[in-house]
Each structure stands twice: as structure tokens, then as C-alpha cells.
Amino acid sequence: MKAFDNFDIYVRQSLLILFLAGLLFWSSMSSLMPTLPLYIANVGASKQQIGIVMGSFAIGLLLFRPMLGNLADRGGRKIPLIIGVIVAAIAPFGYLFFPSIPILGFVRAVHGVAVAAFTTGYSALVADLAPPAKRGEIVSYMTLATPIGLAIGPALGGYLQATAGNGTLFLLASELAFVALLGIGFIINPPITKYPSTENQKTNFWQLIVSPRVRIPALVMLLVGLSLGTVHTFIALFIQETGVNFNAGLFFTIAALASFSVRIFSGRGSDRFGRGLFITAGVIGYFLATLLLWQANSQITFILAAIAEGAGGGTIISMVVTLMTDRSLPQERGRIFAICVAGLDLGIAIAAPILGYVAEQVGYRQMFAYCTALSFLALLIFLTQSNKNLRDSLSFALGRGKDHYYLNKS
């Protein structure tokens, strides 16, 4: 990766340690994805209670992201990073030692704070360390920690639960986060350069939310989050309903491989052709994925849908982070990341109850038709509202014009 060759040795070392910390963090978190529902069921929870406990994760995400974004801007990026890994290291023992349904729901909500804190600090610190000329490439490479961790964690967690029991599983999840904490101590925490804000760059939290440079990407992330949450929640049930002989786990493996592959190339391409073209491509990926699922009746259709979903997610999430880096002053970056990623969090959190209700009324297949419409709406909004007027928005979204909200600040 030649993009790292010209970096100062301390910056290169910090990025390497940060990547490894991200890999350990996501391995810790994802080791509980397939195993925690089984554990909750074993302590006597009903299906509804399992859903409530697992869904409590979103409470910590949504409630604490704004606060943690503000903390990242005021206290430095390492503070939310440290909070995130400490919570990730402690929470598994809460599941183990307090096996009552209400307390498990509380612990799960607290565990959600770990993701809110770590991702906010991680994204802001990578943005601070990446030079503007190679920002898209560096951000894409650094976000590879997420799909790799999401591939390692579930396999490792499932194996340990089956062979060594829940105690060993929770100990592993805690130890992975603890090792990440040790590494974060060696990361440099560069000072946050403060630039004066103009009337169009107010940094009050509510002013940031309604600002068009932030509002439109956050809205796109919300709509994408609805599709993402729906696919991840209901794909296994839908495959079972269709009667197609296809393993739902294979769907996620293919999606993870597609996500990994596309990130290697999209970042470098966005530095050359602009972020808009690749965000458009990412939204189209989700549109194609849900469209294919709507019509799915064979293995090949599910495979193509998995590729489209993985490629869409791998592109849009890293590119929106890069876009918001371009559009933010250093002293507001944490809050802006928190707002945009909170849009994705909210979409994922409300997808299950809202689209689940739709599925009860019209079935899983028609539910994916609604998701296709949501993805098309996200595409339409980005094509027409992503810049200062319709003409500039179309030009930017198709890679033929500049971003008028770009701030030339590192």
C-alpha cells in the first residue's frame, strides 16, 4: 500500500496500531452476534424477549453518539476510543454474571455505547491523520478492519461456544477488547486545529443537523440503514420461506467478501474522480440488492444480491465518512461523524419493527419491494440534493463536478 510510504514514521505506526485495534474491537463485538441470542435463549428468554434484549443495543448507539461526537471534538479522539474498548471489555462479564432478562437488556444497551464511542473516535482520528490528497484511499483501507473483524469474530465465537462454553466465549470477547485498549495507548493524539467558522459553517449541534452539507448525507444514510437493517434481520427467514436451497450464512460471507474487495479500489478512485460518483454507486448497490431479493427465486439471484449488498455497503459507508471529512472543520468533525452515522444507526434500529410490520401484512417478498423504493428514494435525493443546486448536485453525484461544500482544511 504505497499510500502509507511517505508518512512520518509515527503517523504510520499510529495508523497500523489503530487498524489492529479496530480489527480486535470488531472481532470482539461480532463474536457475540451469532452466540448471544443462543445464550439468552438458554437462560429462559422467549423469542420476543430475545428480540428486545438484542434490540436494546441501539439505545446506547443512538443516545450517546451526539455526546461522544462532542467529546471527540473537545477532548481529543483517543478519549472515545478508550471509552469504547473499555466498555467492550467489561460488557461480556455483565452477560455472564447477571443472567436475568431485564439486566441483560440493560447490559446490551451499555454495550451499544462501545460501538458509538469507538467508531466516532476511530473515524475522526483516521480523518485527522490522512492527508487530503489521499484521504479517500486511507479511509477505505482503514475501514477494512470492520469487514475482516466481522468475518473472524462470528466464526471464532461460534466455535468457542460450541466447544468450550459461554464462559470462555465471554472471556475471549473481553480479552480482544482489552488488547485493543493496550494498543490505543501507543497511538499519537494530534492536536485539533481550530479554524474560524463562517456564517455558513456554524458548529452548534442543531445547526449542524439542518445544514445541507450534513443533512443530505445523513438522510441518505438513514434510508440505506433501513434497507441494511431489513436485509440483515429478515434474509434468513426469507430464504427459508422461498424454499431455495441456499445457506443464509453464505449470503453474509459473500457480502463480506464483496465489501472487502470494493473498499480496496473505491477509496483511491474517489481521490481521483470525487466522492459523489462512488456514493451514487453505493446507493445503486443497495437498490440492486433489494430489487434482486424482491424477485429472488434461485441460488444465483441470492448470490448476486449478496454481492450487490456487500459492494454497496463497502462503498457508501467509507465514502460518506470521507465526504464528511471533506466537508468539516477539524473542531466539528466528531459531531458531524456522529450525526451521519447516527442516521445509519437509526435506520438499522427501526428497520426490524417497521419493515417487520410490513412483512406481516404483505409478506417478505413485498417487504423487499418497499426497501427497493426506499433505496431509489435515497438515490434520487443524493442525485438532486447533494450539492448547492440541482445542476451541481447531478454533476457532483455523477463524478463530473466538484463538491461546493468542500472545506480546504486538513
N, C-alpha and C positions, 0 to 999 in steps of 0.2 A: 504494500500500500504506500505508494510514493508520496501521497498527500502528507504523510507524517514525517518525511525525511528532513525537511527544512525547519522543523520545530526546535525550539530550545529544549535541551535535554530534560529540564524539569517539567515543561509542559507535556512532552511526550510521555514521561513517566507518570504524570498525573492522569492523562487520558487512558493509559494502559491499566493503571490501578482502578480507575473509575469504571472501565469496561468490565474488569474482573469482578468488581463489587456488584455491578449490575447483573452479571451472569449468576453470581451466588444468590443475590436477592431474589431474582425471578425463579431460580431453581427452588429456593425455599418456599416461596409463595405457591408455585404451581405444583409442588409435591403434595399439597393438600387438596388440589382441585378434584381429582377423582376419588380420593380417600376419605375426605372429611364427611361427605354425605353418608358413606357407609358406616363411619364411626357414630355419627349422630343417630342413624337408624338403629344401631346396636345398643344405644343407651335408652331406647324405647320411644323415639320420636315417630310421629305419624308422617305421611308424605307431605301434608300441609305444613307441619312444624319444621320439617327438613327445609322446605322452600323458604319459610320465614327466617330461619337461622341463616341460611346461605345468603338470602337477600339482604340481611342486616349489614352485610359488608358495604353496601352502597351508602349507608347512613354516614359512616366515617369518611368515606370518599367525598361526598357532597358537602357535608357540614364543615369540614376542616380545610378543604382546598383553598378557599379565599384567604383564610388566616395564615396558612402555610406559605402561600404565594407572597403575602405581605412580609412575612418573616424572612423569606429568602432575599427580598429586596432590601430590608432594613438591617438584618443581622448577618448576612452572608449566605452563600449557597450551601456551605457544609452543615449548617445547623439543621435544616430539614432533612438532609441526607442522614445525619446521625440519628435524628428522631425516628426516621423511617426504619433503619436497620435495628435500632433498639426495640421498637415495638414489634418488629418481625421476629426478633429473638425471644421476646417474652411471651407473646400471644400463644404459641403452641402449648406452653405449660398450662395456660388457662383452660384450653380444651381438655387437657389430660386430668387436671386436678379438680375441676368444677363441672362434672358431667350432668348438670341439670339444664333443661331446655331454656329457661329464661336467661340463665347466666351464660350459656353457650351463645345465645343471640347477642348478648352484651359484648362478649369477647370477640365475636365475629365483627361487630361494628367497630370495636377498637382496632382490630386487625386491618380494617379498611383504611385507617389513618396512616398505616405504614406505606401503602401504595400512594396515597395522596402526598405524603411528605417526600418519599424517595423520588418519585417521578418528577415532582416540581423542582427539587434541588438538582437532580441529575440533568434535566433538560436545560436549566438555566446555566449550570456550570459548563456543560459542553458548549453552549452558545457563547459564553464568555471566553472560552479558550480557543474556539475555532476562528481562524482568520476569515474575514468576509469573502475573500476570493474563492475559498474552498469550503465555505460554510455548509453547503448542501451535501458535499461529499463526506465531510467529517461527521455531520449529524446522522447521515444514513448509516455509515459504518458503526457509529457508537450505538445506534438503536438496534443493531444486530444482536446485542446482548439479550434483548427481550425474546425473540423467537427461539434462540438457542436455549435459553433458560426454560422456556415453555415446552421445549421438546425433551429436555433432560429431566426436569422435575417430576412430571407425572409418571414417567416410566420408573424412576428411582423410588418414588413414594409408593406406587402400587406394588412394586416388588417387596419393599420392606414391610409393608402392612401385611402382605400375604405370608411372608416367611419369618418375620421377627416380631410382629405385633405392633399395636398402636404406640406403645411407649417408645420404641426405637424410632418409629416414624416421626413422632413429635420432637424427639431429641435431635434427629437429623435436621429437621426444618429449622430448629433453633440454632444449631451449630453452624449451618450455612450462613445464616444472617449474622452470627457473631463473628465469623471470619471476615465477612464483608465489612463489619464495623472496624476490625483491626486494620484493614487496608485503607479505609477512608481517612484514618489519622495521618497518613503519609501524603495525602493529596494537598496540593497548594490551593489556597483560597484567595484568588486575586482580588484586590480592592475593586469595589464597584464604582466606576467612573460616573459622576453625576453631571448631566448636561442640562442646561436650562430648557424648560418646556415652553412651547408657544401656545397660543390660544387653542390651536388645533391638536395639541398634544398634552392635554390635561391628564394628570396621573391619579386623580381621585378614582376610587374603585368603581363607583357607579357611572362616572363619566367614561371610564374605560369600556364598560359593558355596552353602552349605547353608541360608542364610537364606531363608525363604519369600518375602520381598519381592523377592528376586533370583532364586531357584532356578526358580520357575514361569515367569516371562518368558523366562529363558534356555532352559528346556526347550521352550517353545513356539517360540522362535527356532530351536532345533536341528531340530525336526520340520518347520518351514517351510523351513529350509535344505535338508533332504533333498528336498523337492518342488521347490524352486527349482533346485537343482543338477541334478536329474534332467531337468527341462524344458529347461534351457539346454544340457545336454550331448547329449540324445538327440532333441530335437524335429525337427531337420533329417532325421535318419535315419528317424524315424517317418513324417514326411510323405512321404518318398521311398518307404517301404515300402507306404503306403496307396495310392499311385498318384494321389492328388489333385493337381490342377494348382494348386499354391499355393507361392509362394516363401517359404522359411524366413526370409529376411531381412525380409520383410514382417511376419512374426509378431512379431519383435523391435521393429520400428518401431511397430506398433500398440500393443504392450505399453508402450513408452517413452512414447508419447503419452498412454495411459491413466494411467500412473504420474505424469506431469507434471500432468495435469488434476486428479487426485484430491487431490494434495498442496495445491493452492491452496485447497481448501474444507475438507479434513479437520481441519487444524490449528485453524482458527477454530471449527469445530464442537466440537472436543474441549475447548476452553476453556469452552464453554457447557454441553455435555452430559456431559463426562467422557471420560477416555481409554479406559475399558473398552469402551464401545459401538463405538468405531472399531477397536480391536484385534480385537474379535469379527468386525466386518465384514471386516477384512483377512484373517483366517484363513478366513472363509467364501469370500472371493475365490479363495484357493488351492484350497479344496475344490471349488468350481465349475469352476475351470480344469482340474484333473486329472480331474474327473468328465467334463467335455466331451471331453478328449483321449482318455479311455478309450473313448468312444463315437464319436469323430470319424470321419466318412466323407465330408465335404464341405467346401468352402471356408468357408461361413458358420460351421460349427462351429469351425474353426480360428481364425477371426476373433473369435468370441465367447470362445473360450478365451484368446486373447491379451489381450483387453480385461479379462477377469477376472483373469488373472495379473498384468498391469500395475497394475490398480487395487488388487489385494491387496497386492502388494509396496510400492507407493507409500504405502499406508495403514499397514501394520503396522510397517515399519521406522522411519518417522519417529515413529509413536505410541509404540513401545516405548522409543525414545530419550527422548521426552518423559515417559513414565511413570517411567523410571528416574531422570530428573532430579527428578521429584516425590518419589521415594522415597529420595533420597540426600542425605547431608550434603555440603557443598562439598568437604571434605577427602578424601572417598572416591569422588567422582564419576567420576574417571578409571578407577579399578579396577572400579567397577560397570559402566560402559560397556564396558570390555574384556571382562568376563565374559559379558555378554549378547550382544555382537556376536560373541564367540568361539563362542557356541552356533550362530549362523548360519554362521560360517566352517567349523566342524566339520561341520555338516550338508552344506554345499556340497562340502567336501573328500571326504567318504566316500560321497556320493551316487553318483558315477560307478562306483567299484568294486562297491559293494553292489547298487545297482539295475541296474548293467550285468550282474552275475551273474544277477539275477532275469530280465532280458530274454533272456539266453542260454537260460534254462530254459523260459520260458513266452511269450516274445515281448514286443515293445514295448508292445502294447496292454494286455496284462495287467499289465505293469510299472506303467502309469499307474493301474491299479486298486489296486495296492499303495500308490501315492502318495496316492490318494484316501482310503484307510484311514488313512494317516499324518496327513493334513490333518484328518480327522474326529477323530482322537485328540487333536491339538493343540487343536481347538475344545472337545472335551469336558473336557480338562484346564483350559483357561482358564475355562470356564463354572463349573467346580466347585471350583477351587483358587486362583483369582486373588486371593482376599481371605481373611479370617481364619477363615471357616467357610462351609459350603455356601450358606446363605441370603444372606450378604453377598456371596459370590462371584457368584452368579447376579444379584443386584441390581446390582453394580458392572459386570459384563460386559454387561448389557443397558441400561446408562445410567440406572439408576433408584436408584443408591445411591452413597455416597462411597467413596473409597479409604482404608481404615483404616491403610494403610501410608504415607500421605502425611505428609511432614515439612514443617512450615511454616517452612522455611529457604530463603533465596534462593540 
